[in-house]
Amino acid sequence: MSTKHVKQIKTIQAEQVIREKTQLEKAESRFRTEATEQKAHLIVEAKERFMKLTKIREAKFMDMIDAREKKYRALLNECMAKGMSSKYKAFHSKHIKF
């Protein structure tokens, strides 16, 4: 092989290395971009699920509070029906509003 052919082969090999590096860098860049987009999507999805769970928990808590309030009100009404003193009835009618 002549020196000219050797130089051409080395030039072609160098160009091939550069093309491969460029393709690899583009692929890595696409991968990073896709990973970032996927991460952002997962974060949004997790926040949405958290908000749904929070709303469900709040609703259950409010139901529990309502049930306790109804139970207390029924107990209070039962006591009133059994004949509490008028002084105690007056106190409750002033201070406890349902």
N, C-alpha and C positions, 0 to 999 in steps of 0.2 A: 504494500500500500504506500501511496505517496504521502508526503507531508500534507499536501493539500486535502487529500481524502481524510486524513486523521483529523485535521482542523475542522472539516465539515461535520464529521461524526461527533466530535466534541461539542461543536456549536449546536447541533441537533439535540444532543443529550442534555446540554445546559438549558435549551429552550423547553425541552420536555419536562425537566425538573421544575422550571418556573411555572409552566402550565399546571402541573400537578399540584404545586404549592398553592397556586391561585385557586384552583378548584377545591382544594382542601379547606382553604380559608373561607371561601364562599359557603361551603357545606357547614363548617363550624359556626359561621355567622347565622345561617338559617336555623341551625339547631338551637343556638342561644336565643334567637328571637322567638322561635316556637316554644321553647321552654319557659321564657318569660311570659309569653301570652297565656300559656297553659296555667302557669302559677297564678297569674292575675285572675283568670277565670275560676280557678279553684278557691281562691280567697273570697271572691264575690259569692260563689256558691255556698261556702261555709258561713259567711255572714248572713245570707238569706235563711239558711237552716237554723242558725242561732236565733234569729229574730222570730221565726215561726215557733221554735221551742219556747222562747220567752213569752210569746203571746199565749201559748197553750198553758204554760205554768201560771201566768197571771190569771187566766180564766178559771183554772182549777182553784187557785187561791181565793179568788172572789167568790166562787161557789161555796167553798168551805166557810168563808166568813159569813156569807148569807145564811147558810145552814145553822151556824152557831147563833147568829142574831135571831133567827126564827125560833130556835130552841129556847133562847133566853127570854124572848118576848112571850112565848107560850108559858114558860115557867112563871114569869111575872104576872101574866094574866090569870093563871091558875091561883096564884097566891092572893091576888086582888079579889078573885071570885070567892075565895074561902073566907074573906072578911078581915082584911088587915085594918089596922086602926086608921081613922080618918086623917090623923096627923101624918102617918107614913105615906098614905095615898097622896096627900097634898104635896109632900116632898118630891115624890116620884113624878107627879104631873108637872111640877115646875122644872126639875133638873134633868129628867130623862125624856127626851123627845125621840120618837121613832118615826 
